[in-house]
Amino acid sequence: MIIKEITCKNCMTKSKLTDYVINPYTGCSHGCKYCYADFIKRFQNIPYEWGDFVYVKINCSELLEKELEKNKPGNIWLSSVCDPYLHLEAKYKLTRRILEIISKSKYKNKYSIEILTKSSLVRRDFDVLKNLNVELGCSINTLNEDYSRKIEPFASSPKERIKVLKDAKKHGIKVYGFISPVLPGITDLDELFKELAFCEYVWIEILNIKKSILDKFLPFIKDNYADKIIEFEYMINNYDDYCNKIEKHAKELSEKYCLKIKEVVRHDLK
């Protein structure tokens, strides 16, 4: 893993996904086989393969206090193209420092915060999170440990992520589930809704099937889960129909488990 310390011009960045995003790191060490955040390499002239590097924005938190003052009120998402609790966060503590700065700022009430992670390291920061207007989510696409260990090899296990959310709720932190990505023949929506029924709500994101993603992900599926290929091919060739079926099933499960769905995300293939 190539680790490089860099400086950045902004900590808070305006986003089409929400009002602001904060990415303390560029790159990722979780090794998820379906990841599509590697598009960021095109904009930052990064010569390494996605998954082989992490850039650490060492001055990120130093820029934040002034940005909290000057920016308009809104939602801050940690993070859009990295996990804010990568393994390196244990050493650098950038995410924790960012949260501490917001919690101590006289402008903190201008902002709500949304955190999404696959790491149990977030438990370290419950003491700060419980004093913020924050919602904490964990991304989970299967409870099957064997599937998860191959598909997301260096992320915390699904059981650990579920426990993190339950522990966070005990600390008075609002929690949500992010069922993502839905993988044909692998993601069991029924069991996930059942396990996440204690959450405030869930997001559901269906696999992005753009060519750049499938070129990497399909060979992995063929090598490891050849029995799932027919289901993947159906999804790829009938994407809208597949998405409609997922939405219908999710609505039924929402009623069954009394668990609100915030949105079912399907991707524009153009």
N, C-alpha and C positions, 0 to 999 in steps of 0.2 A: 504494500500500500504506500503510495507516494503522498506524503503530508507536506503541505506548503503553506506557510503563513503569509497572508496578503493583507493589504489595506483596501478599504472600500470608500466610496464617496457618500453613500447613504446607508442608513440602517433600515428605516421605513421606506418602502417603495410602493407607489400607487399601483393598483392591480385591477385587471378586468374581472378577476375571480371574486374579489371582495374589495374593501376600501384600501387596505394596506397589507403588504406581506413583509415579514422579516425572515430572511434566510441567513442565519449566522455562519453557515457553511455552504460551500459549493462542492457538490459531489456527495457520494454516499458509500457506506461500508456494509450495508445490509445484504447486498448481492441479490436482490429480487430479480427473477428471471424475466418478468414482464415489464420492467420499469421503462417508462417513456420520458423521464426527466432528462435524458441525455441530450435532448434538443438544445439544452442550455449551452452545450459545448460550442455550437455554431456562433453564438453571440459573444463568447469570451475567449476565443482562440485557444482552447485547451487541447493540447496534443495527445493526451492520454485516453485510454479506453475508459468508458464509464464503469465505475466499480473498482478502478485501480488507483483512484486518487481522492483526496479531500483537501480543498483549500479552506483554510481557517481565517476568517475575517477578524483579525485580532483587534481592530479599532472600532468594530461595529457598535459596541455599547457606548463608546465615548461620544458618538454622534447623536445618541438617542434623546437625551434630555432636551436639546434645542429643537429637535424635530417634534417632540411631544407638545412643545409650546406653540410652534408655528403652524403645524398641520391642523386641518379641520377635524372635528370629531368623527369617529367612525370605528369600524371593526379592524382589528389586527389579526392576521393569520400567521401562526408559527407552525409549519413553514410550507411553502409551495413547491420548492424543488430540492429540498433536503429534509432529513428527519432532524428536528431540533435536539433530539437525544441520541445522536450517533455515539458510538463507543468513545470517540475523542472528547465528547462533552464532559465525561468524567474528569478529564485532565484540564481542559480549557475553561469550562464553566461559563461559556459565553451566553448560553440560554438562561442560566440562572442569573447572571449579572443583568441581562436585559429585563427579566421579570422583577428583579429587585429594584432596578431604576424606575420602572413603571409604578411599582407599589409605593415607592417613596415620593413620587412626583406629585406636585400639587395639581397636575393636569391629568392624573390617572382616571378621573371620572369622565373624561372626554371619550374614553375608549373602552370597547369590549374586546375580549381576547379569545381567540379560538386556537387550540393546540391540537395537533394531530401527530401521533407517534406510533411506532411499533416496538418501543423499548420500555422495559420496566424501570429504567433509570429515572423516569419522570417522578417516581415515588419520592426521590430525594428532595423534590421541590414542593411537596404538599404544603409545607409551612408557609411558603410565599403564595402559592396558588389560592389558598383558602381566603386570602385577604384581597383578592382581585375579582373583577367582573369577568370570570373566565369559564369557558366550557372546554373540557378535556375529552378528546376522543382517541380511540385506538383503532387502527386499520386491521381488519381481520377478514380473511376470505375462506377459511376452513378451520375446523377444530381438530382435524386429523393431523396428528403430530408428524407422521411420516411424510404426508404431502407438504406440510409447512416447512419442514427441515430441508427439503430439496428445493422448493420453490422460493423460499425466503431464508436462505441458509444461516445468515448471521443476525437475524432479528430475534427478539424474545419470542418464546413459544406462545401459541394461542392461549394456553391455560394461564400463562403469566400475564398476558394482556388483559384477559377477562378479570383476573384477580386485581390488577392495578386499578381498573375502573371501579370495581366493587369497593376497594380500599379508599379510593378518592371520594366516592359517594359518602362513605362513613365520615370523611373529613369535611363534609358539607360542600364539596365541589360538584358542580353540574357535570354530568358525563353523557357521552353519546357514543354510539357504535358506527363505524364506517365500514360497511361490508363492501370490500373492494380489493381487487376486481372480481366480479362474478365470473367464475371459470366453469365452463360446461363439464358436467360429470364429476367435478371436484367440490364446488361450492354447494353446500346443503343449506339452503335458506331456512328451512324449517328449524333445524337444530340451532342455527345462529340466532334466529328470532327468539327462540326459547331461552337461550343463554343470555341474550342481551335485553331481556324483557325489563330488567331493572333500570335501564337507561332512560334518559329524557326522550330520546328519539334515535333514529338511525338514518344514515345516508346509505344509498345503494349505488354503486358505480359498476356498470357493465364493462367488460374488457374492451379497451381501445384496440381495434383491429386494423389500424393503419399498417401499410406494408412494412415500414421500418421496424415496427414492433413484432409483427408476425415472422419476419425474416429471422429474428433472433429466438422468438419464443416457441414457434412451432417445432423446430428441430429438437428442442429440449423436451417438448411433450411427446414427440414420436419416439425419442430415445428412452424416456422414463415411464410414459403412460400411453403406450400404443393403443390400448383399449379405449381411450378417450378421444381418439382422432375423429371418429365418425361424428361425435357430438360437437367437436370444435368446427369441423367442416360445415355442419348444418348451420351453426351460428354465423360463420363467415359468409356463407352463401345466402342466408336468410336473416340478415341482421335485424331489420325492422320487426319481422315476425318474432324473432327470438326475444327482442327487447319488450315487445308487447306482452309476450307470455310471462316474462319475468315480472313486469309491472302488475299484471293481473294476479299472479301468485303472491307477490309481496303485499298487495292490498288485502288479500284473504288472510295472510299471516298477521298483518297489522291488526285486523279485527280479532283474530284468534288470541293473540298474546297482548292485546291492548297496548301496542307499541307504535308510536307515531312514526311515520315516514316523512322526513323533511323533503327528500327529493330522490328520484331515481334518475341517475345520470347516464345518458347514452351519448355516444360520441359522433360528431359530424365527420363523415368519412371523406369529405371533399378535400 
